Amino acid sequence: MRWLLVLVVFCHAGEAWAQSGESGATATGVSRKFNPAISLNGLFLGSGFSGRSEMQGQEGEEGEEGLESGMRVQEIEFKFTAAIDPYTSADFVFTYEDGEFGLEEAYVSSGILSHGIGLRAGQVFVPWGHENPLHAHQLPFVNRSLFAQAVFGGEALSEFGLEARWVPPLSWFFELRGAVFNGDDAALFSGPEEWDLAYHGGFDALWDVSEGGTIALSGAYLGGPNASGTAEGAKWSHLGNGVLRYKWVSPRRPQSRVLDVVAEYQYAEREAGMMEEQGIRRGAYGYAMLKFARRWWIEGRYDALNESGASADTQRASFMLAFVPSEFTALRFQTSYVDTPEDQFVEYLLQLNFIIGSHPAHNY
C-alpha cells in the first residue's frame, strides 16, 4: 500500500512540475512564456549571365533586373513575433541587405472586434496582389515579376497605415479589406500636401472545388496623390490588379503531390502635369509549381511588362528546379530567358534559402 501512496505523490508532483513549466515559472519568478518567437532567414545567391551586351555583362555590374554576377548574401531577415494579450499580437521584421540594416515590417494585429472584423496598424507590406505581401524568402521564384521590378524597384511596396479586414459569415471564404496609408513612396505617391494619403481596397475569395483542390480569386486597388501635383490640382497614381489561383494538394500523398497555378494582371498609372512624367505600365505573369516528390519541385513562369513609350514589351520565361529537404532549407536553381527592347540574355541563379529559430506557419 505504501508503494501505491508513493506513486500517487510522484504523479502529482510530476503534474505540478509540468504545469509550472508550461506557465514559464522559474526560480527567479520571471516567466519565459511571453518571450517572442525569433527566427532568422538567410538567402545566399550566386548569379551569372550569358548573351548580354558588353556593358551589362561585366563582372560585378548590376544586370537588367538589379542582380549582380557572382556570389553574395542576398538578404538576411530577422523576425520577432509574439502575442501581446489574448486579442493582440505584434510582428517585427528587420533585414540586412547590401551592407545595411532596415525595417521591413512592424505592426500590431488585433481581433478584439467581433463579427469577423480584424485590425492591423503599423509598417506593412501593402496587401496588393499575390506577390507584394511576400517576403524575399517566400517568393515562388528567386526574383519578383517584371512589373514589380519596374514599379516598386524590385522590392515589396511597404507603407505605414491602418488596415481593417472583414470576413462575413458565408459558407465559403470571403474577405473584404480597406486601408489608409501614409503614401510615403516617392515614386508613386508623396503628395504635396501634408495629409495626402494613399487608399487601398481589396477582396479575397476561396472555394473548394474538389477533394484537395481550391480556387482563389482576388482583386485590389491602391491610389493616392503623387508628387507631381499641387495643392490646387492634385495628380494621382492608380494601381490595380487581379489574381486567379488554383491549388491542389493530394489528399492521400500531401507530402509529395502538390500543384499550384497562379496568374496575375497588374496595372499602374501615374498622372502628371507634364506629358513626359505621365506613364502607364501593364504587367502580367503566370506560373505553375509542381511537387512531384517529397523533396523536389519543378516550376515554370512567364511574365511580361508593357510600358508606355517603350518600343516593345519586356518578356521573361523562367524555369526552376528546387530541392527542399525540409521546411527549413531549400536549394533552388533558376534559369531565365529575358527579352528587353535593348537586349536579350539568359540568367542563371542558384539560391540557398534557410531558416533557423521558431517561425510562423507558411501561407496556404
C-alpha positions as CSV (number, residue, x, y, z in Angstrom):
1,M,0.0,0.0,0.0
2,R,2.9,2.3,0.8
3,W,4.3,1.9,-2.8
4,L,0.9,3.0,-4.2
5,L,0.9,6.1,-2.0
6,V,4.4,7.0,-3.2
7,L,3.4,6.5,-6.8
8,V,0.4,8.9,-6.3
9,V,2.6,11.5,-4.7
10,F,5.1,11.2,-7.5
11,C,2.4,11.6,-10.2
12,H,1.0,14.7,-8.5
13,A,4.5,16.2,-8.2
14,G,5.2,15.5,-11.9
15,E,1.9,17.1,-12.9
16,A,2.7,20.2,-10.8
17,W,6.2,20.4,-12.4
18,A,4.7,20.2,-15.9
19,Q,2.2,22.9,-15.1
20,S,5.0,25.1,-13.7
21,G,7.0,24.5,-16.9
22,E,4.0,25.5,-19.1
23,S,3.5,28.7,-17.1
24,G,7.1,29.6,-17.5
25,A,7.8,29.9,-13.8
26,T,11.4,29.9,-12.7
27,A,13.4,30.1,-9.5
28,T,13.7,33.9,-10.1
29,G,10.0,34.3,-10.5
30,V,10.5,35.6,-14.1
31,S,8.2,34.0,-16.7
32,R,9.7,32.9,-20.0
33,K,6.3,32.1,-21.5
34,F,5.8,35.5,-23.1
35,N,9.2,35.8,-24.9
36,P,8.7,36.4,-28.6
37,A,9.3,33.7,-31.2
38,I,12.6,34.7,-33.0
39,S,13.7,33.5,-36.4
40,L,16.5,34.2,-38.9
41,N,16.1,33.6,-42.6
42,G,19.1,33.7,-44.9
43,L,19.3,33.9,-48.6
44,F,22.7,33.2,-50.3
45,L,22.7,33.8,-54.1
46,G,25.0,33.0,-57.0
47,S,24.2,34.5,-60.4
48,G,25.6,34.7,-63.9
49,F,24.5,35.8,-67.3
50,S,25.2,34.9,-70.9
51,G,24.4,36.6,-74.2
52,R,24.4,40.1,-72.7
53,S,25.9,43.2,-74.2
54,E,29.4,44.1,-73.0
55,M,28.2,46.9,-70.7
56,Q,25.7,44.7,-69.0
57,G,27.9,41.6,-68.8
58,Q,30.8,43.0,-66.8
59,E,31.6,41.2,-63.6
60,G,30.1,42.9,-60.6
61,E,27.8,45.3,-62.5
62,E,24.1,45.2,-61.9
63,G,22.0,43.5,-64.5
64,E,18.8,44.5,-66.1
65,E,16.9,43.2,-63.1
66,G,19.1,44.6,-60.3
67,L,21.1,41.4,-59.8
68,E,24.9,41.2,-59.8
69,S,27.1,38.5,-61.3
70,G,29.0,36.5,-58.7
71,M,28.1,35.2,-55.2
72,R,26.7,37.3,-52.4
73,V,24.4,37.4,-49.4
74,Q,21.0,38.3,-51.0
75,E,19.3,39.0,-47.7
76,I,19.3,38.2,-44.0
77,E,15.9,38.6,-42.3
78,F,15.2,38.7,-38.6
79,K,11.6,38.2,-37.4
80,F,10.1,38.7,-33.9
81,T,6.5,37.7,-33.3
82,A,4.6,37.4,-30.1
83,A,1.1,37.6,-28.5
84,I,0.6,40.8,-26.5
85,D,-2.6,39.5,-24.9
86,P,-5.4,37.1,-26.0
87,Y,-6.6,39.6,-28.6
88,T,-3.5,41.2,-29.9
89,S,-0.2,40.2,-31.5
90,A,2.9,42.0,-32.7
91,D,5.3,41.3,-35.6
92,F,8.6,43.0,-36.4
93,V,10.8,42.1,-39.4
94,F,14.3,43.5,-39.8
95,T,16.6,42.9,-42.8
96,Y,20.3,43.1,-43.6
97,E,20.8,43.7,-47.3
98,D,23.6,45.3,-49.3
99,G,25.5,46.1,-46.1
100,E,22.6,47.9,-44.5
101,F,20.1,47.1,-41.8
102,G,16.5,48.2,-42.3
103,L,13.0,47.7,-41.0
104,E,10.6,45.9,-43.4
105,E,7.5,45.4,-41.3
106,A,6.5,46.4,-37.7
107,Y,2.8,46.1,-37.0
108,V,0.2,45.1,-34.4
109,S,-2.8,42.9,-35.3
110,S,-5.9,42.7,-33.2
111,G,-9.1,40.6,-33.4
112,I,-10.8,42.3,-30.4
113,L,-13.7,43.4,-32.6
114,S,-16.4,40.9,-33.1
115,H,-18.4,39.9,-36.3
116,G,-15.2,38.8,-38.2
117,I,-13.5,42.2,-38.1
118,G,-9.7,42.4,-37.7
119,L,-7.4,45.4,-37.5
120,R,-3.8,45.9,-38.3
121,A,-1.7,49.0,-37.7
122,G,2.0,49.8,-38.5
123,Q,4.5,49.4,-41.2
124,V,3.3,46.6,-43.5
125,F,3.8,45.2,-47.0
126,V,0.8,46.5,-48.8
127,P,-1.7,43.6,-49.4
128,W,-1.8,44.4,-53.1
129,G,-1.8,41.3,-55.3
130,H,-0.4,37.8,-54.7
131,E,3.3,38.8,-54.8
132,N,3.7,42.1,-52.9
133,P,2.8,40.8,-49.4
134,L,5.5,38.1,-49.7
135,H,9.0,38.5,-48.2
136,A,12.0,37.6,-50.3
137,H,12.4,34.1,-48.9
138,Q,8.6,33.4,-49.5
139,L,8.7,34.2,-53.2
140,P,7.9,31.3,-55.5
141,F,10.9,32.4,-57.7
142,V,14.2,34.0,-56.9
143,N,13.2,37.4,-58.3
144,R,9.9,39.3,-58.4
145,S,7.9,39.9,-61.5
146,L,9.0,42.4,-64.2
147,F,6.1,44.7,-63.2
148,A,7.3,44.7,-59.5
149,Q,10.9,45.4,-60.6
150,A,9.8,48.3,-62.8
151,V,7.2,49.9,-60.5
152,F,8.4,49.0,-57.0
153,G,12.2,48.8,-57.7
154,G,12.3,45.0,-57.2
155,E,11.2,45.3,-53.6
156,A,7.9,44.9,-51.9
157,L,5.9,48.1,-51.5
158,S,5.9,48.9,-47.8
159,E,3.8,51.6,-46.2
160,F,2.7,52.8,-42.7
161,G,-1.0,52.8,-42.1
162,L,-4.2,51.3,-40.6
163,E,-5.9,48.3,-42.2
164,A,-9.3,46.7,-41.4
165,R,-10.5,43.3,-42.6
166,W,-13.9,41.7,-42.5
167,V,-14.8,38.1,-43.0
168,P,-18.6,37.7,-43.3
169,P,-20.3,34.5,-42.2
170,L,-20.6,32.7,-45.5
171,S,-20.3,29.0,-46.5
172,W,-17.2,29.9,-48.4
173,F,-14.2,32.1,-47.5
174,F,-14.6,35.7,-48.4
175,E,-12.6,38.7,-47.0
176,L,-13.0,42.4,-47.6
177,R,-10.3,44.8,-46.6
178,G,-9.7,48.5,-46.7
179,A,-6.7,50.6,-45.6
180,V,-5.3,54.0,-45.4
181,F,-1.5,54.6,-45.7
182,N,0.8,57.5,-45.4
183,G,1.7,57.4,-49.1
184,D,5.4,57.8,-48.4
185,D,6.7,56.1,-51.6
186,A,8.4,58.9,-53.5
187,A,7.9,57.3,-57.0
188,L,4.2,56.5,-56.6
189,F,2.8,58.9,-54.0
190,S,4.4,61.6,-51.8
191,G,1.7,64.2,-52.5
192,P,2.4,67.9,-52.0
193,E,0.0,68.3,-49.0
194,E,0.9,67.1,-45.5
195,W,-2.2,64.9,-45.2
196,D,-2.0,63.4,-48.7
197,L,-2.7,59.7,-48.1
198,A,-2.9,56.6,-50.1
199,Y,-6.0,54.4,-50.1
200,H,-6.4,50.7,-50.5
201,G,-9.3,48.4,-51.0
202,G,-9.5,44.7,-52.0
203,F,-11.1,41.3,-51.6
204,D,-10.1,37.6,-51.4
205,A,-12.4,34.7,-52.1
206,L,-11.7,31.0,-52.0
207,W,-13.8,27.9,-52.9
208,D,-13.3,24.2,-52.5
209,V,-13.8,22.7,-56.0
210,S,-12.6,19.1,-55.4
211,E,-11.0,16.9,-52.8
212,G,-7.8,18.7,-52.1
213,G,-8.4,21.4,-54.8
214,T,-9.3,25.1,-54.3
215,I,-9.8,28.1,-56.5
216,A,-9.0,31.6,-55.2
217,L,-9.9,34.9,-56.7
218,S,-8.7,38.3,-55.5
219,G,-8.5,41.9,-56.6
220,A,-7.1,45.2,-55.2
221,Y,-6.9,48.9,-55.8
222,L,-4.3,51.3,-54.4
223,G,-4.3,55.0,-55.2
224,G,-3.3,58.4,-53.9
225,P,-1.9,61.9,-54.8
226,N,1.7,61.9,-56.2
227,A,4.5,64.4,-56.1
228,S,3.7,66.0,-59.5
229,G,0.5,67.6,-58.3
230,T,-0.1,70.8,-56.5
231,A,-2.5,72.0,-53.7
232,E,-4.7,73.5,-56.4
233,G,-4.6,70.5,-58.8
234,A,-3.9,67.0,-57.3
235,K,-2.4,64.4,-59.6
236,W,-3.0,60.8,-58.6
237,S,-1.3,57.4,-59.0
238,H,-3.6,54.4,-59.6
239,L,-2.7,50.8,-59.2
240,G,-5.0,47.8,-59.8
241,N,-4.6,44.0,-60.0
242,G,-6.4,40.8,-60.3
243,V,-5.3,37.3,-59.3
244,L,-6.6,33.8,-60.1
245,R,-5.1,30.8,-58.4
246,Y,-5.7,27.1,-58.4
247,K,-4.1,24.9,-55.8
248,W,-4.3,21.1,-55.4
249,V,-2.8,19.0,-52.5
250,S,-3.2,15.3,-52.8
251,P,-5.4,14.0,-50.0
252,R,-3.5,10.7,-49.9
253,R,0.0,12.0,-50.6
254,P,0.1,15.6,-49.3
255,Q,3.9,15.4,-48.7
256,S,4.8,14.6,-52.3
257,R,2.0,15.7,-54.6
258,V,1.1,19.4,-54.8
259,L,0.2,21.6,-57.8
260,D,0.0,25.4,-57.6
261,V,-1.0,27.6,-60.6
262,V,-1.2,31.4,-60.3
263,A,-2.0,34.1,-62.9
264,E,-1.9,37.9,-62.0
265,Y,-2.6,41.0,-64.0
266,Q,-1.1,44.3,-62.8
267,Y,-1.7,47.9,-63.8
268,A,-0.2,51.2,-62.7
269,E,-1.0,54.7,-64.0
270,R,0.7,57.9,-62.9
271,E,-1.0,61.2,-63.6
272,A,1.2,64.3,-64.1
273,G,1.0,67.8,-65.3
274,M,3.8,67.3,-67.8
275,M,3.4,64.7,-70.5
276,E,6.9,63.2,-70.0
277,E,6.2,62.5,-66.4
278,Q,3.0,60.6,-67.1
279,G,3.1,56.9,-67.5
280,I,1.1,53.7,-67.7
281,R,2.6,50.2,-67.0
282,R,0.8,46.9,-67.5
283,G,2.2,43.6,-66.4
284,A,1.1,40.0,-66.2
285,Y,2.6,36.8,-65.2
286,G,1.6,33.2,-64.8
287,Y,3.4,30.3,-63.2
288,A,2.9,26.7,-62.2
289,M,4.6,24.8,-59.4
290,L,4.6,21.0,-59.2
291,K,5.8,19.0,-56.3
292,F,6.5,15.6,-57.8
293,A,8.4,14.0,-55.0
294,R,8.8,14.5,-51.2
295,R,11.8,16.9,-51.6
296,W,11.6,18.1,-55.2
297,W,9.7,20.9,-57.0
298,I,9.7,22.0,-60.6
299,E,8.4,25.4,-61.6
300,G,7.8,27.5,-64.7
301,R,6.9,31.1,-65.1
302,Y,6.2,33.6,-68.0
303,D,5.8,37.3,-67.3
304,A,5.6,40.4,-69.5
305,L,5.8,44.1,-69.0
306,N,4.3,46.8,-71.2
307,E,5.4,50.4,-70.6
308,S,4.0,53.4,-72.4
309,G,6.7,54.9,-74.7
310,A,8.7,51.6,-74.9
311,S,9.4,50.3,-78.4
312,A,8.4,46.8,-77.4
313,D,7.4,44.7,-74.4
314,T,9.8,43.1,-72.0
315,Q,9.3,39.4,-71.6
316,R,10.8,36.7,-69.5
317,A,10.5,32.9,-69.4
318,S,11.8,31.1,-66.3
319,F,12.4,27.5,-65.2
320,M,13.3,26.4,-61.7
321,L,14.3,23.1,-60.1
322,A,14.1,23.1,-56.3
323,F,15.5,20.6,-53.8
324,V,13.6,21.1,-50.4
325,P,14.8,18.7,-47.7
326,S,12.5,20.3,-45.1
327,E,10.6,23.5,-44.4
328,F,13.8,25.0,-43.0
329,T,16.0,24.7,-46.1
330,A,15.7,24.9,-49.9
331,L,18.3,24.9,-52.7
332,R,16.9,26.4,-55.9
333,F,18.3,26.7,-59.4
334,Q,16.6,29.1,-61.8
335,T,17.3,29.9,-65.4
336,S,15.5,32.6,-67.3
337,Y,15.5,33.9,-70.9
338,V,14.9,37.7,-70.8
339,D,13.9,39.7,-73.9
340,T,14.0,43.5,-73.5
341,P,13.7,46.2,-76.1
342,E,17.5,46.7,-75.8
343,D,18.9,43.3,-75.3
344,Q,18.3,39.5,-75.0
345,F,20.1,37.3,-72.5
346,V,19.9,34.3,-70.2
347,E,20.4,34.5,-66.5
348,Y,21.4,31.7,-64.1
349,L,20.6,31.9,-60.4
350,L,21.4,29.5,-57.6
351,Q,19.9,30.3,-54.2
352,L,20.3,28.7,-50.8
353,N,17.3,29.5,-48.6
354,F,17.5,28.5,-44.9
355,I,15.8,29.4,-41.7
356,I,16.7,28.9,-38.0
357,G,14.5,29.5,-35.0
358,S,10.8,29.4,-34.5
359,H,8.7,30.8,-37.4
360,P,5.0,31.1,-38.1
361,A,3.2,28.6,-40.3
362,H,3.6,29.1,-44.1
363,N,0.8,30.7,-46.0
364,Y,-1.6,28.4,-47.9
